[in-house]
Amino acid sequence: MGTNRRYADRIDAQMSKRISEMAIRPEPVSLSPEELDVENDPIKEASAPVPIRTWVRYPETVMRIEGKAIAWTSRAVQVEWTSADGSSRTSWVWASAVDRL
């Protein structure tokens, strides 16, 4: 199968745009302050990070990640992980979504 010479530049431009869009991921969706309710459910900082696996939501998808629990309330956990691009991320998730490793 050969290349499409007539539309090669257009196809290359579309592919470049798709690749750059995939590389720019939005921030994960964290629990809201109302959901955390820290006035009635105070945050406890971890003395040492706890290895975990959890579900993390992004605007367009959900991902199962391995990371560390760094803080928690009775109903929520703040998780930290390294994304595929090497950046460090944090998010608050429901405690029921978290499994200790």
TAKASUL-V345988 format. One record per pair of residues at least 6 apart in sequence whose ideal C-beta (glycine too) atoms are under 6 Angstrom apart, sorted by the first residue. I is the first residue (numbers start at 0). GAP is how many residues later the second one is. D is the distance in whole Angstrom. If there is no record, write none. Layout:
i:I gap:GAP d:D
i:I gap:GAP d:D
//
This chain:
i:25 gap:33 d:5
i:27 gap:28 d:5
i:27 gap:30 d:6
i:27 gap:61 d:6
i:27 gap:63 d:4
i:28 gap:28 d:4
i:29 gap:61 d:4
i:29 gap:62 d:5
i:30 gap:45 d:6
i:30 gap:61 d:4
i:35 gap:40 d:6
i:40 gap:32 d:4
i:40 gap:33 d:5
i:42 gap:28 d:5
i:42 gap:30 d:6
i:43 gap:28 d:6
i:44 gap:26 d:5
i:45 gap:24 d:5
i:48 gap:19 d:4
i:48 gap:21 d:5
i:49 gap:19 d:4
i:50 gap:50 d:4
i:51 gap:17 d:5
i:51 gap:46 d:5
i:51 gap:48 d:6
i:52 gap:13 d:5
i:52 gap:46 d:5
i:52 gap:48 d:6
i:53 gap:25 d:6
i:53 gap:39 d:5
i:53 gap:43 d:5
i:53 gap:44 d:4
i:54 gap:7 d:6
i:54 gap:9 d:6
i:54 gap:42 d:5
i:55 gap:7 d:5
i:55 gap:9 d:5
i:55 gap:35 d:6
i:64 gap:16 d:5
i:66 gap:12 d:5
i:66 gap:13 d:5
i:66 gap:14 d:3
i:67 gap:12 d:5
i:68 gap:8 d:5
i:68 gap:10 d:6
i:69 gap:8 d:5
i:69 gap:10 d:5
i:70 gap:7 d:4
i:74 gap:20 d:5
i:75 gap:16 d:5
i:75 gap:18 d:6
i:75 gap:19 d:6
i:76 gap:16 d:6
i:76 gap:18 d:5
i:76 gap:21 d:5
i:77 gap:14 d:5
i:78 gap:12 d:6
i:78 gap:14 d:6
i:79 gap:10 d:5
i:80 gap:8 d:6
i:81 gap:6 d:6
i:82 gap:6 d:5
//
